[in-house]
């Protein structure tokens, strides 16, 4: 009987010590990084703004938490905090693609494709931060996520010898935060240990310098529309691109001996630019001194896409 009591006491003490150690680690991770979370930007440009993934809705659009992160990252870019953005998330299958959705959202805000890098293997916070340094060559960065998540991300960055600052993206309180806090408690313990060992992620890949063009990380074709009258740029993707390419293939180019004053310029795959002029319900397209006038049917399709309808 005494032996059983002794074993029980040892187990209870071990359990309590384990819980105490976990609580201590959690508090240490938070306290050691709280000064790295800042409201404004520092007085120098950092290498990048790292936006961490947060899931998609059933319709394939950014979740509300992810939208907050993207909006804050866009704000930082427009405040000249950095000239480059890395979107890091889960693209582990053809059917689930966080990073292209994130890039498309940022493109719609008018940020050039070459300034947006996609990390297709950001399967965890640790992987995202590790890959920012080892794959993209980042030495300094802003990390954008909600505050409860920033402590862990910043702790990992600090242990990987990165100059890191946290930007809190949270605008509202979401239901289920108690569950997320519980998961985060366990995740801080896990990443505290990983940051000691510094294991290499399973998906490491080739190096891609963040100082180059983000288009090198594209795995889909994008189309850039330059509105020459308003001097605004807009990106279209996926189905819009496929539809435009279908319209262009449907018609043959004919020579026309006059100069156009294009209202738009379509740039496909960064190498072919079409001058576009809308005249009534017809569209004039010219490329390499050749021009075609789309029929009313083709024109209406293209005008609809150009206008974003």
C-alpha positions in Angstrom: 0.0 0.0 0.0 2.8 2.4 0.9 4.4 1.7 -2.5 1.3 2.6 -4.3 1.0 5.8 -2.3 4.6 6.7 -3.1 4.1 6.1 -6.8 0.9 8.2 -6.8 2.7 11.1 -5.0 5.6 10.9 -7.5 3.2 11.0 -10.4 1.2 13.9 -8.9 4.4 15.9 -8.2 5.7 15.2 -11.7 2.4 16.3 -13.2 2.4 19.5 -11.2 6.0 20.2 -12.0 5.2 19.7 -15.7 2.2 22.0 -15.6 4.3 24.6 -13.7 7.1 24.3 -16.3 4.6 24.8 -19.1 3.0 27.8 -17.5 6.5 29.3 -16.9 7.5 28.7 -20.6 4.3 30.3 -21.8 4.8 33.4 -19.6 8.4 33.6 -20.6 7.6 33.6 -24.3 5.1 36.4 -23.8 7.2 38.5 -21.5 10.4 38.2 -23.6 8.6 39.4 -26.8 6.0 41.9 -25.6 8.4 44.9 -26.4 8.8 43.7 -29.9 5.1 44.3 -30.6 4.8 47.9 -31.9 2.0 50.2 -33.0 3.9 52.3 -35.5 6.8 51.5 -37.9 10.5 52.1 -37.1 12.6 54.6 -38.9 14.1 52.3 -41.5 12.8 50.0 -44.1 12.9 46.3 -43.2 13.5 43.5 -45.7 9.9 42.3 -45.7 6.4 42.2 -44.2 5.6 38.6 -43.4 1.8 37.9 -43.4 0.9 34.6 -41.8 -2.0 32.5 -43.2 -5.2 32.1 -41.2 -7.5 29.9 -43.3 -10.1 30.4 -46.0 -13.9 30.5 -46.0 -16.0 27.9 -47.7 -16.2 30.2 -50.7 -12.4 30.2 -51.1 -12.1 33.8 -49.8 -9.9 34.9 -46.9 -11.3 34.3 -43.4 -12.1 37.4 -41.4 -8.9 36.9 -39.4 -6.9 36.5 -42.5 -8.5 39.5 -44.0 -7.4 41.6 -41.0 -3.8 40.4 -41.4 -3.8 41.2 -45.1 -5.3 44.6 -44.6 -2.7 45.4 -41.9 0.1 44.2 -44.2 -1.2 46.4 -47.0 -1.2 49.4 -44.6 2.4 48.7 -43.6 3.5 48.5 -47.3 1.8 51.7 -48.1 3.4 53.3 -45.1 6.8 52.4 -46.6 7.6 50.0 -43.8 9.1 47.6 -46.4 9.2 47.3 -50.2 8.4 43.6 -50.1 5.6 41.3 -48.7 5.8 37.6 -48.1 2.5 35.8 -47.8 3.0 32.5 -46.1 0.4 29.8 -45.8 -0.9 26.4 -46.6 -0.7 25.3 -50.3 -0.3 21.6 -49.6 -2.8 20.5 -52.3 -4.4 21.7 -55.5 -7.7 22.1 -53.8 -6.5 24.3 -50.9 -4.4 27.3 -51.8 -4.1 30.0 -49.2 -1.2 31.9 -50.7 -2.7 32.6 -54.1 -5.8 33.9 -52.5 -3.7 36.1 -50.2 -1.7 37.4 -53.2 -4.8 38.1 -55.2 -6.3 40.1 -52.3 -3.1 42.2 -52.1 -3.0 42.7 -55.9 -6.5 44.2 -55.7 -5.1 46.8 -53.4 -2.8 48.0 -56.2 0.4 46.5 -54.9 2.7 45.3 -57.8 3.1 41.5 -58.3 6.9 41.8 -58.2 6.7 43.1 -54.6 4.6 40.1 -53.4 6.3 36.7 -52.7 4.4 33.6 -52.0 5.7 31.0 -49.5 3.7 27.9 -50.6 5.0 25.8 -47.7 4.1 27.9 -44.7 2.5 25.0 -43.0 3.2 26.3 -39.5 4.3 29.4 -37.7 7.8 28.0 -37.2 8.1 26.9 -40.9 7.0 30.4 -42.1 9.5 32.3 -40.0 12.3 29.8 -40.7 11.7 29.9 -44.4 11.6 33.7 -44.4 15.2 33.6 -43.3 16.6 30.5 -45.0 14.7 30.5 -48.3 14.0 34.2 -48.9 17.2 35.6 -47.2 15.3 37.9 -44.8 17.3 39.5 -42.0 14.7 42.0 -40.7 10.9 41.9 -40.9 7.5 42.9 -39.6 5.4 39.9 -38.7 1.6 40.5 -39.2 -0.9 38.4 -37.2 -3.3 38.8 -34.2 -1.6 39.7 -31.0 -2.2 36.4 -29.2 -0.2 34.7 -32.0 2.5 37.4 -32.3 4.3 36.3 -29.1 5.2 32.9 -30.5 6.1 34.1 -34.0 8.3 36.8 -32.6 10.0 34.4 -30.1 10.8 32.0 -33.0 12.2 35.0 -35.1 14.4 36.1 -32.2 15.8 32.7 -31.6 16.6 32.5 -35.4 18.5 35.7 -35.0 16.1 37.8 -37.0 15.4 41.5 -36.4 11.6 41.2 -36.0 8.8 43.5 -35.0 5.2 42.5 -34.5 2.2 44.3 -36.0 -1.1 43.4 -34.3 -3.8 42.9 -37.0 -6.7 42.3 -34.6 -9.6 44.7 -35.2 -12.4 42.7 -33.5 -13.0 39.9 -31.0 -13.9 36.6 -32.5 -16.0 33.8 -31.0 -13.9 30.7 -30.0 -11.0 32.8 -28.7 -10.8 30.7 -25.5 -10.2 27.6 -27.7 -7.6 29.5 -29.7 -5.8 30.6 -26.6 -5.7 27.0 -25.3 -4.2 25.8 -28.6 -1.7 28.7 -28.6 -0.6 27.8 -25.0 0.3 24.3 -26.3 1.9 25.7 -29.5 4.1 28.1 -27.5 5.5 25.1 -25.5 6.1 23.2 -28.8 7.8 26.0 -30.6 9.8 27.0 -27.5 11.4 23.5 -27.7 11.7 23.7 -31.5 13.4 27.1 -31.3 16.1 25.4 -29.1 16.8 22.6 -31.5 16.1 24.7 -34.7 15.1 21.7 -37.0 14.8 22.3 -40.7 11.2 22.2 -42.1 10.3 19.1 -44.1 9.6 21.3 -47.2 12.7 23.5 -47.6 13.2 24.0 -51.4 15.5 26.3 -53.3 16.6 29.8 -52.2 14.6 32.8 -53.5 16.0 36.2 -52.7 13.4 38.6 -51.3 15.4 41.3 -53.0 14.5 40.0 -56.5 11.0 39.9 -58.1 8.1 38.2 -56.4 6.8 36.9 -59.7 9.4 34.1 -59.5 7.1 32.5 -56.8 4.0 32.6 -59.1 2.6 29.2 -60.0 -0.4 30.8 -61.8 -0.6 33.3 -64.6 -1.7 36.8 -63.8 -2.9 39.6 -66.0 -2.1 43.3 -65.3 -4.5 46.0 -66.5 -3.1 49.5 -66.7 -5.7 52.2 -66.8 -3.8 54.8 -68.7 -6.4 57.5 -68.3 -6.6 57.2 -64.5 -3.0 55.9 -64.1 -4.2 53.0 -62.0 -3.1 49.4 -62.1 -5.4 46.4 -61.6 -4.7 42.6 -61.6 -7.0 40.0 -62.8 -6.5 36.3 -62.2 -7.8 32.8 -62.9 -11.1 32.8 -64.6 -10.8 36.4 -65.8 -7.4 35.6 -67.4 -8.8 32.4 -69.0 -11.8 34.4 -70.4 -9.6 37.2 -71.8 -7.2 34.7 -73.4 -10.2 32.9 -74.9 -11.5 36.2 -76.3 -8.1 37.1 -77.8 -7.7 33.7 -79.4 -11.2 33.9 -81.0 -10.2 36.8 -83.3 -7.5 37.3 -85.9 -5.4 40.4 -86.0 -5.7 42.7 -89.0 -3.4 45.5 -89.9 -4.6 49.1 -89.5 -2.6 52.1 -90.6 -3.4 54.5 -87.7 -2.2 55.1 -84.2 -4.4 54.3 -81.2 -4.6 56.2 -78.0 -5.3 53.2 -75.7 -7.5 53.5 -72.7 -6.0 50.3 -71.2 -2.9 48.2 -71.6 -3.3 44.5 -70.9 -0.1 42.8 -69.9 -0.2 39.0 -69.9 2.4 36.9 -68.2 4.7 40.0 -68.0 5.8 39.7 -71.6 2.9 40.6 -74.0 1.1 43.9 -73.8 -2.1 44.7 -75.7 -3.2 48.3 -76.2 -6.9 48.6 -75.7 -9.3 51.3 -76.8 -13.0 51.2 -76.2 -15.1 52.9 -78.9 -18.8 52.7 -78.2 -19.7 49.1 -77.9 -16.6 47.9 -79.8 -13.1 47.3 -78.5 -9.9 47.9 -80.5 -7.0 45.7 -79.5 -3.5 46.2 -80.9 -0.3 44.3 -80.4 3.0 44.5 -82.3 1.5 47.0 -84.9 -1.4 44.7 -85.6 -4.9 45.4 -84.6 -8.3 43.8 -84.4 -11.7 45.1 -83.6 -13.7 42.8 -81.5 -17.3 42.1 -82.5 -20.1 43.3 -80.2 -20.2 40.0 -78.4 -16.5 39.8 -77.7 -16.4 43.5 -76.8 -19.1 43.2 -74.2 -17.2 40.3 -72.5 -14.0 42.2 -72.4 -15.5 45.5 -71.3 -17.2 43.7 -68.5 -13.9 42.2 -67.3 -12.1 45.5 -67.7 -14.6 47.3 -65.6 -14.5 44.6 -62.9 -18.1 43.5 -63.2 
